[in-house]
Amino acid sequence: AQSVSQHNHHVILSEAASLELGCNYSYGGTVNLFWYVQYPGQHLQLLLKYFSGDPLVKGIKGFEAEFIKSKFSFNLRKPSVQWSDTAEYFCAVTAYSGGYQKVTFGTGTKLQVIP
Amino acid sequence: EAGVTQFPSHSVIEKGQTVTLRCDPISGHDNLYWYRRVMGKEIKFLLHFVKESKQDESGMPNNRFLAERTGGTYSTLKVQPAELEDSGVYFCASSQGRGGYGYTFGSGTRLTVV
């Protein structure tokens, strides 16, 4: 079965600082990779996704993630964070299970951006 | 298009009581999923419906949890009787196809069992 590890549980940054959130997955087959975000009081939203092709994926709000197959990693980055990026970020992987793709989440990383 | 709707948004019940959570998926989405997040831990899969059929219910914690999906539309998740460890946020999601393109999530139901 697949699993996802997020190394940072709580990250505090000042505005304009650069962000990198780590994500590693464990699965022997082909996977699709995602980052979801949950802003305070809101629902989970898809931030970006990787299926195939260019391993550097750009998402909404200036976020990007790089898939490094040899490291089983899909780290999330943003060059300059804003206060509005304060949220919880979840890395997720899908893999086939019974003919359907099943999403497995990491434990989440809470990001707090200080003005 | 309307998103995935869940209600109630928050429920507080006493141990031993029954609670029913509801999820309305995006119209036309055959796949409906239930996930749960217990405080501070990962979001865990509970089960997956394809239309009205249970495709995978391997994540259901025990027989106190019963999920149904009437006519392949909305779904309910009933907890009876509720225990303290059932507290958490219950997420519903829906998707088209075979789910490989990501899910659309509802806002979740926060269940507190006291």
Chai-1 contact restraints between the chains, C-beta under 6 A:
chainA,res_idxA,chainB,res_idxB,connection_type,confidence,min_distance_angstrom,max_distance_angstrom,comment,restraint_id
A,N32,B,G100,contact,1.0,0.0,6.0,A-B,restraint_1
A,F34,B,G102,contact,1.0,0.0,6.0,A-B,restraint_2
A,H43,B,F105,contact,1.0,0.0,6.0,A-B,restraint_3
A,H43,B,G106,contact,1.0,0.0,6.0,A-B,restraint_4
A,H43,B,S107,contact,1.0,0.0,6.0,A-B,restraint_5
A,L44,B,F105,contact,1.0,0.0,6.0,A-B,restraint_6
A,L46,B,G102,contact,1.0,0.0,6.0,A-B,restraint_7
A,K49,B,G102,contact,1.0,0.0,6.0,A-B,restraint_8
A,T94,B,G100,contact,1.0,0.0,6.0,A-B,restraint_9
A,G98,B,D56,contact,1.0,0.0,6.0,A-B,restraint_10
A,Y100,B,R98,contact,1.0,0.0,6.0,A-B,restraint_11
A,Y100,B,G99,contact,1.0,0.0,6.0,A-B,restraint_12
A,Q101,B,R98,contact,1.0,0.0,6.0,A-B,restraint_13
A,Q101,B,G99,contact,1.0,0.0,6.0,A-B,restraint_14
A,Q101,B,G100,contact,1.0,0.0,6.0,A-B,restraint_15
A,F105,B,E42,contact,1.0,0.0,6.0,A-B,restraint_16
A,F105,B,I43,contact,1.0,0.0,6.0,A-B,restraint_17
A,T107,B,E42,contact,1.0,0.0,6.0,A-B,restraint_18
